[in-house]
């Protein structure tokens, strides 16, 4: 028994070892291929292909080597033999491409005829065959196959056709086929809008926006189907034209083609884009239509209504004071705990905005005593800690956040509490303790918390002077940072101007500029923000701040000043100069949306 077990063990170990060695060889071959060492890669791939089960990546690697070496005849024979062996229709497309590259038009025609006959009996293969043609750049062949077999899977086929038209720059057929895909089944609507998002921008003058609008309006005029109205509503939302989007949405609702939830989400999106008046108009319409104000939609309306009222009266303290009792009463009518706490948070935030710190602290105390849900208690305690910071009671705030961290270890709340403990030390002027606290958050689970901690710690490290017991620069900056935390942005900008003359030739100067630039954006002073960000670019500063300046300049010109050419230039500089930068992916996304011609 022991002897048999030993033999089996050795056999299994030998097989496993052989598989491991083979896998290692294949990895080595892929490495050779990546480095362009085709002569070394080819024999390993070919040995695998001849002796083992079929793997598409191995087949593709061999084909790629043939094409690279210019052995198109070998590539054609290899692809044809692979088809004869495995009956995969896309191999015939590879053979066709090899024949074209080899200048053998006769073989190409024969392969195309064979493929046509094959698709008549294996019609389900039309999609991978068309996509293979598209990948090789044979758009006419791909479109021909897609148009002949579109009825088998219309949604996907139309999406593929639209992408081919897009690559060819044929805008009208592109939009027509995207719309046909949306018409095929309701399920495909989201896929259509996801694909259109690559072309449609916030700029109504963008040629893709104009073409889609032209086609949709023509179709609506002739036959106002709901799918056309939905697509036009989506287009207006993309352009931040929520007034027109609401007109389309209301038309759909009155036809019974959309529900109250869809209208509410439109109001929410309008609010998120600071279109508060349109958001309120949508909610007023919903309230007129609502039969039950205590439904979940009715309660969500109350929450959003509170947020809109707060934003519209942000600069009117008297009106806000009048609204707070109404909001408290409104909160008591809401059954859903989460929604009720959202209104309570708005009330607490308003107290903070009005700098009524004792009232805010007392209100949060009452919430803590009457709330049983732990996550809400943690939220209210964190806000109490923020109030202590705003009152410059830094020691009490540090204790509050330390206790909060112990009550919520290894959670987002806990990590944020650690960050604010470090912030309390920083604002108080204890930079060594702040550094020791903040550096522990560099690998925090929440990236926003980690980045905030990293930025503040970076400021401490780069400006702290060894042996300097005064640390005048950091102390001045910490006072400025307090105004930033307190959202006193206009005050911050004024104070920073006086500080810059003192610290002109010191490292802290660009950090002061950074705070000014962000504060200017927060107060919608975009041209002033542009001036500050450009000053950072002309100042000999760290590359992290330079990249941040380029990104903010790009977003300002793209989203607010509507100068898309300048925006593209700034994003392009990030892509070229900071390929591993923190903002690279976001800049690439913006650049992709803005790179198309506007006219």
C-alpha positions in Angstrom: 0.0 0.0 0.0 2.8 2.4 0.9 4.7 1.5 -2.2 1.7 2.2 -4.5 1.1 5.5 -2.7 4.8 6.4 -3.2 4.6 5.6 -7.0 1.4 7.6 -7.4 2.9 10.6 -5.5 6.0 10.5 -7.7 3.9 10.3 -10.8 1.7 13.2 -9.8 4.8 15.2 -8.8 6.4 14.5 -12.2 3.3 15.6 -14.1 2.9 18.7 -12.0 6.6 19.5 -12.5 6.3 19.0 -16.2 3.3 21.3 -16.4 5.2 23.9 -14.4 8.2 23.8 -16.7 5.9 24.0 -19.8 4.1 27.0 -18.3 7.5 28.6 -17.6 8.5 28.1 -21.2 5.3 29.7 -22.4 5.9 32.7 -20.1 9.4 33.0 -21.5 8.1 32.9 -25.0 5.7 35.7 -24.3 8.5 37.7 -22.8 10.6 37.2 -26.0 7.6 38.3 -28.1 7.0 41.4 -26.0 10.7 42.4 -26.4 10.6 41.7 -30.2 12.9 38.7 -30.0 10.8 36.7 -32.5 13.5 34.1 -33.4 13.6 33.0 -29.8 9.9 33.1 -29.2 8.8 31.2 -32.4 10.1 27.7 -31.7 8.6 27.7 -28.2 5.2 28.8 -29.4 5.3 26.3 -32.3 6.3 23.4 -30.1 3.3 24.2 -27.7 0.9 24.6 -30.7 1.9 21.2 -32.2 2.0 19.1 -29.1 -0.7 20.6 -26.8 -4.3 21.6 -26.7 -5.2 24.6 -28.7 -4.7 28.0 -27.1 -5.9 31.1 -29.0 -3.1 33.3 -27.5 -0.5 30.9 -28.8 -2.1 30.8 -32.3 -2.2 34.7 -32.3 1.5 34.9 -31.2 2.6 32.6 -34.1 0.5 34.6 -36.6 1.9 37.9 -35.3 5.5 36.6 -35.8 4.7 35.6 -39.4 3.3 39.0 -40.2 6.2 40.8 -38.5 8.7 38.8 -40.6 6.8 39.4 -43.8 6.1 35.6 -44.2 2.5 36.3 -45.4 2.3 33.0 -47.4 3.2 31.0 -44.3 0.7 33.1 -42.3 -2.0 32.2 -44.8 -1.2 28.5 -44.8 -1.0 28.5 -41.0 -4.4 30.2 -40.6 -6.0 27.9 -43.2 -4.6 24.8 -41.5 -5.9 26.1 -38.1 -9.3 26.5 -39.7 -9.2 23.0 -41.2 -8.3 21.6 -37.8 -10.5 23.7 -35.4 -13.3 25.1 -37.7 -13.1 28.6 -36.2 -14.5 31.0 -38.8 -12.3 33.9 -37.7 -9.2 31.9 -38.9 -10.5 32.4 -42.4 -10.4 36.2 -41.9 -6.7 35.8 -40.8 -6.1 33.8 -44.0 -7.8 36.6 -46.1 -5.7 39.3 -44.5 -2.5 37.3 -45.1 -3.5 36.9 -48.8 -4.1 40.6 -49.1 -0.8 41.4 -47.5 0.9 38.9 -49.8 -0.7 40.4 -52.9 -2.5 37.2 -53.7 -5.9 38.5 -54.8 -7.0 35.1 -56.1 -6.5 33.4 -52.7 -8.2 36.4 -51.0 -11.3 36.0 -53.3 -11.5 32.3 -52.7 -11.2 32.7 -48.9 -13.9 35.4 -49.0 -16.2 33.1 -51.0 -15.5 30.2 -48.6 -16.3 32.4 -45.7 -19.6 33.6 -47.3 -20.7 30.0 -47.8 -19.7 29.1 -44.3 -21.8 32.0 -42.8 -24.9 30.7 -44.7 -24.8 27.5 -42.6 -23.2 28.9 -39.4 -25.0 32.3 -39.2 -24.2 32.7 -35.5 -20.5 33.3 -36.4 -21.3 36.6 -38.2 -20.4 38.8 -35.2 -16.9 37.5 -34.4 -16.1 37.4 -38.2 -17.3 41.0 -38.7 -15.3 42.2 -35.6 -12.2 40.5 -37.0 -12.6 42.3 -40.3 -13.1 45.5 -38.4 -9.9 45.0 -36.4 -7.9 44.5 -39.6 -9.5 47.7 -41.0 -11.7 46.0 -43.6 -14.7 48.2 -42.8 -16.7 47.4 -46.0 -16.5 43.7 -45.4 -17.5 44.1 -41.8 -20.4 46.3 -42.6 -21.6 43.9 -45.4 -21.7 41.0 -43.0 -23.3 43.0 -40.2 -26.0 44.3 -42.5 -26.8 40.9 -43.9 -27.1 39.2 -40.5 -28.3 42.1 -38.4 -31.7 40.4 -37.7 -30.0 37.7 -35.7 -28.8 40.1 -33.0 -29.8 43.6 -34.0 -28.8 45.5 -30.8 -25.2 44.3 -30.9 -24.9 44.4 -34.7 -26.1 48.0 -34.8 -23.7 49.0 -32.1 -20.8 47.5 -34.0 -21.9 49.2 -37.2 -22.2 52.5 -35.5 -18.6 52.2 -34.2 -17.3 51.4 -37.7 -19.2 54.5 -39.1 -17.6 56.5 -36.3 -14.1 55.4 -37.2 -14.8 56.3 -40.8 -16.1 59.7 -39.8 -19.6 59.1 -41.2 -21.6 60.9 -38.6 -25.2 60.5 -39.9 -25.2 56.7 -40.5 -23.3 56.5 -37.1 -26.1 58.2 -35.3 -28.8 56.4 -37.3 -27.4 53.0 -36.3 -26.9 53.9 -32.7 -30.6 54.9 -32.6 -31.5 51.6 -34.3 -29.7 49.8 -31.6 -31.6 51.6 -28.9 -34.9 50.8 -30.8 -34.1 47.1 -31.0 -34.7 46.4 -27.3 -35.1 48.6 -24.2 -32.2 46.7 -22.7 -29.7 48.2 -25.2 -30.5 51.8 -24.3 -27.8 52.0 -21.6 -25.2 50.4 -24.0 -26.0 53.0 -26.6 -25.6 55.9 -24.2 -22.4 54.4 -22.8 -21.0 54.2 -26.4 -22.2 57.7 -27.3 -20.6 59.1 -24.2 -17.2 58.7 -26.0 -18.3 61.3 -28.5 -21.0 63.5 -26.9 -19.6 66.4 -24.7 -21.0 69.3 -22.7 -20.5 71.5 -25.7 -23.7 71.8 -27.8 -21.5 72.9 -30.8 -19.6 69.7 -30.9 -20.3 68.1 -34.3 -21.4 64.8 -32.7 -23.9 66.6 -30.4 -25.3 68.5 -33.4 -25.6 65.5 -35.6 -27.3 63.4 -32.9 -29.7 66.2 -32.2 -30.5 66.7 -35.9 -31.3 63.0 -36.4 -33.4 62.8 -33.3 -35.5 65.9 -34.0 -36.2 64.7 -37.5 -37.3 61.3 -36.2 -39.4 62.9 -33.4 -41.1 65.2 -36.0 -42.0 62.2 -38.2 -42.8 59.7 -35.5 -42.3 60.8 -31.8 -41.4 57.4 -30.3 -40.5 57.3 -26.6 -37.0 56.0 -27.3 -36.2 59.2 -29.4 -37.5 61.4 -26.5 -35.4 59.5 -24.0 -32.2 59.8 -26.1 -32.9 63.6 -26.6 -33.4 63.9 -22.9 -30.1 62.1 -22.3 -28.3 64.4 -24.8 -29.6 67.5 -23.0 -28.4 66.2 -19.7 -25.0 65.6 -21.2 -25.0 69.3 -22.3 -26.1 70.4 -18.8 -29.3 71.7 -20.4 -31.7 70.5 -17.7 -34.5 72.8 -18.6 -34.8 71.1 -22.0 -34.2 67.7 -20.4 -37.1 68.2 -18.1 -39.4 69.1 -21.0 -38.6 65.7 -22.7 -38.9 63.8 -19.4 -42.3 65.4 -18.6 -43.5 64.5 -22.1 -42.5 60.9 -21.5 -44.1 60.9 -18.0 -47.4 62.2 -19.4 -47.4 59.5 -22.0 -46.9 56.9 -19.3 -43.4 55.9 -20.7 -41.5 56.9 -17.6 -42.1 57.0 -13.8 -41.8 59.4 -10.9 -38.4 57.8 -10.0 -36.9 58.8 -13.3 -38.1 62.4 -12.8 -36.7 62.4 -9.3 -33.3 61.2 -10.5 -33.3 64.0 -13.2 -33.9 66.5 -10.4 -31.1 65.0 -8.4 -28.7 65.2 -11.4 -29.8 68.8 -12.0 -29.0 69.6 -8.3 -25.6 67.9 -8.6 -24.8 70.1 -11.5 -25.9 73.2 -9.5 -29.0 73.8 -11.6 -31.1 74.4 -8.5 -34.0 76.2 -10.1 -34.7 73.5 -12.6 -34.3 70.9 -9.9 -36.9 72.7 -7.8 -39.3 72.9 -10.9 -39.1 69.1 -11.3 -39.8 68.6 -7.6 -42.8 71.0 -7.7 -44.2 69.0 -10.7 -43.6 65.7 -8.8 -45.4 67.0 -5.7 -48.4 67.9 -7.8 -48.5 64.4 -9.2 -47.8 62.6 -5.9 -50.7 60.9 -4.4 -48.9 60.0 -1.2 -46.5 62.4 0.3 -45.3 59.7 2.7 -44.1 57.3 0.0 -40.4 56.7 -0.4 -40.3 59.0 -3.4 -42.2 61.7 -1.4 -39.7 61.4 1.4 -36.7 61.7 -1.0 -38.4 64.8 -2.5 -38.4 66.4 1.0 -34.7 65.7 1.5 -33.7 67.1 -1.9 -36.1 70.1 -1.4 -34.2 70.8 1.8 -30.8 70.7 0.0 -32.1 73.0 -2.7 -33.5 75.5 -0.2 -30.1 75.6 1.5 -28.1 76.1 -1.6 -30.5 78.9 -3.0 -30.2 80.7 0.4 -26.5 80.1 1.1 -25.8 83.8 1.2 -28.9 84.7 3.1 -28.4 84.0 6.8 -31.7 85.5 7.8 -33.6 83.2 5.5 -31.6 80.1 6.6 -32.5 80.9 10.2 -36.1 81.0 9.2 -35.9 77.7 7.4 -34.2 75.6 10.1 -37.4 75.2 12.2 -39.2 74.1 9.1 -36.5 71.6 8.3 -36.7 70.1 11.8 -40.4 69.7 11.5 -40.0 68.2 8.0 -37.5 65.6 9.4 -40.1 64.4 11.9 -42.5 63.5 9.1 -40.0 61.1 7.4 -40.2 57.4 8.3 -37.0 56.3 6.5 -34.2 56.6 9.1 -31.5 57.3 6.5 -33.5 60.0 4.7 -34.4 61.6 8.1 -30.7 61.7 9.0 -29.8 63.4 5.7 -32.1 66.3 6.6 -30.6 66.4 10.1 -27.1 66.6 8.5 -28.3 69.5 6.4 -29.5 71.3 9.5 -26.2 70.7 11.3 -24.2 71.9 8.3 -26.3 75.0 8.1 -25.6 75.8 11.8 -21.9 75.4 11.0 -22.3 77.6 7.9 -23.9 80.3 10.1 -21.1 79.8 12.6 -23.6 79.0 15.3 -21.3 76.4 16.8 -22.9 76.0 20.3 -26.3 75.4 18.6 -24.8 73.0 16.2 -23.1 71.1 19.0 -26.3 70.9 21.1 -28.3 69.8 18.1 -25.8 67.0 17.4 -26.0 66.0 21.1 -29.7 65.6 20.8 -29.3 63.4 17.7 -26.7 61.2 19.4 -29.1 60.6 22.4 -32.1 59.7 20.2 -30.3 57.7 17.5 -29.6 54.0 17.9 -27.8 53.3 14.6 -24.0 53.2 15.2 -23.0 54.7 11.8 -25.1 57.8 12.4 -23.8 58.3 15.9 -20.2 58.1 14.5 -21.2 60.7 11.9 -22.6 63.1 14.5 -19.5 62.7 16.8 -17.2 63.4 13.9 -19.2 66.6 13.2 -18.8 67.5 16.9 -15.1 67.1 16.5 -15.2 69.4 13.5 -17.0 72.0 15.6 -14.3 71.8 18.3 -11.7 72.4 15.5 -13.6 75.4 14.2 -13.7 76.8 17.8 -9.9 76.3 17.9 -10.3 73.8 20.9 -7.6 71.6 19.3 -6.9 69.5 22.4 -10.6 68.6 22.9 -10.9 67.9 19.2 -7.9 65.6 19.2 -9.4 63.6 22.2 -12.8 63.4 20.4 -11.2 62.1 17.2 -9.0 59.6 19.1 -12.0 58.1 20.9 -13.9 58.0 17.6 -11.0 56.1 16.0 -11.0 53.6 18.9 -14.8 53.1 18.5 -14.5 52.6 14.7 -11.1 50.8 14.0 -10.2 49.9 10.4 -13.2 51.8 8.9 -13.5 54.8 6.7 -14.7 56.8 9.8 -11.7 55.5 11.8 -9.2 56.5 9.2 -10.8 59.9 8.8 -10.7 60.4 12.6 -6.9 59.7 12.5 -6.5 62.3 9.8 -8.4 64.9 11.8 -6.3 64.1 14.9 -3.2 64.9 12.8 -5.0 68.0 11.4 -5.8 69.2 15.0 -2.1 68.9 15.8 -1.1 70.8 12.6 -3.6 73.6 13.2 -2.3 74.0 16.8 1.3 74.2 15.6 2.6 70.8 16.8 4.1 69.8 13.4 6.2 66.9 14.7 3.2 65.2 16.2 1.1 66.0 13.1 3.7 64.3 10.9 3.9 61.2 13.1 0.1 60.9 12.9 -0.4 61.6 9.3 2.3 59.3 7.9 0.4 56.3 9.3 -2.4 57.0 6.8 -0.4 56.8 3.6 -1.9 53.3 3.0 -5.4 54.0 4.2 -8.1 52.1 2.5 -9.9 55.3 1.5 -7.8 57.0 -1.2 -9.3 60.5 -0.6 -8.2 60.3 3.1 -4.8 58.9 2.1 -4.3 61.7 -0.4 -5.4 64.4 2.0 -3.0 63.0 4.6 -0.2 62.8 2.1 -0.6 66.4 0.9 -0.7 67.8 4.5 2.3 65.6 5.5 4.2 66.6 2.3 3.7 70.3 3.2 5.1 69.6 6.7 8.1 67.7 5.5 9.0 70.1 2.7 8.7 73.2 4.8 10.0 72.1 8.2 13.4 73.4 9.0 15.6 71.2 11.3 16.7 73.1 14.4 14.3 75.9 13.9 12.1 76.2 17.0 9.9 79.0 15.6 8.9 77.4 12.2 7.5 80.8 11.1 6.5 79.6 7.7 4.5 76.6 8.8 2.8 78.5 11.6 1.7 81.1 9.2 0.5 78.5 6.8 -1.4 76.5 9.5 -3.4 79.7 10.3 -4.2 80.0 6.6 -5.1 76.4 6.5 -7.6 76.9 9.4 -9.5 79.4 7.2 -9.5 76.8 4.4 -10.9 74.2 6.8 -13.5 76.7 8.0 -14.4 77.4 4.4 -13.6 81.1 4.8 -12.3 81.2 1.3 -12.5 84.9 0.6 -10.8 85.7 3.9 -8.1 83.1 3.0 -7.4 84.8 -0.3 -7.0 88.2 1.4 -4.7 86.9 4.1 -2.7 84.9 1.7 -1.9 88.0 -0.3 -0.2 89.6 2.7 1.7 86.4 3.5 3.1 86.0 0.0 5.2 89.1 0.3 6.8 87.8 3.5 7.6 84.3 2.1 8.3 85.1 -1.5 11.6 83.2 -1.8 10.7 80.3 0.5 9.2 76.9 -0.3 6.0 77.7 1.6 5.2 80.3 -1.1 3.8 77.8 -3.7 1.7 76.1 -1.0 0.1 79.4 -0.2 -0.6 79.8 -3.9 -2.2 76.4 -4.0 -4.6 77.3 -1.2 -5.5 80.6 -2.9 -6.1 78.8 -6.2 -8.4 76.2 -4.7 -10.2 78.9 -2.6 -10.8 80.9 -5.8 -12.4 77.9 -7.5 -14.6 77.2 -4.4 -16.0 80.8 -4.7 -16.4 80.5 -8.5 -13.8 83.1 -9.2 -12.4 81.1 -12.1 -10.3 83.8 -13.8 -8.6 84.6 -10.5 -8.0 80.8 -10.0 -6.5 80.7 -13.5 -4.0 83.4 -12.4 -3.0 81.6 -9.3 -2.6 78.2 -11.1 -0.5 79.9 -13.8 1.7 81.5 -11.2 2.4 78.1 -9.7 3.5 76.9 -13.2 5.9 79.9 -13.5 7.3 79.4 -10.0 10.0 76.7 -9.4 7.8 74.3 -7.5 7.4 70.6 -6.9 6.2 68.5 -9.9 3.2 67.3 -7.8 1.9 70.9 -7.6 2.7 71.6 -11.2 0.6 68.6 -12.3 -2.2 69.7 -10.0 -2.1 73.2 -11.5 -2.3 71.8 -15.1 -5.2 69.6 -14.2 -7.2 72.4 -12.5 -6.5 74.7 -15.4 -7.8 72.1 -17.8 -11.0 71.5 -15.8 -11.7 75.2 -15.4 -11.4 75.9 -19.1 -13.4 72.7 -20.0 -16.2 73.0 -17.4 -16.6 76.7 -16.7 -14.8 79.0 -19.2 -15.7 76.7 -22.2 -12.4 77.2 -24.0 -12.0 73.6 -25.1 -8.8 74.2 -27.1 -6.9 75.6 -24.0 -8.4 72.8 -21.9 -7.0 70.2 -24.3 -3.6 71.8 -24.2 -3.4 71.5 -20.4 -4.5 67.9 -20.3 -2.1 67.0 -23.1 0.8 68.4 -21.1 -0.1 66.1 -18.2 -0.2 63.1 -20.6 3.2 64.0 -22.1 5.0 65.2 -19.0 3.5 63.1 -16.2 2.8 59.6 -17.6 2.9 58.2 -14.1 1.3 61.2 -12.4 -1.6 61.1 -9.9 -3.9 63.0 -12.4 -2.9 61.1 -15.5 -6.0 58.9 -15.9 -8.4 61.7 -15.2 -6.6 64.0 -17.7 -6.7 61.2 -20.3 -10.4 60.8 -19.9 -11.0 64.6 -20.3 -8.6 64.7 -23.3 -10.5 61.9 -25.0 -13.8 63.7 -24.6 -12.4 67.0 -25.8 -10.1 66.0 -28.7 -12.9 65.8 -31.3 -13.4 68.9 -33.5 -16.0 71.3 -32.1 -17.5 72.3 -35.5 
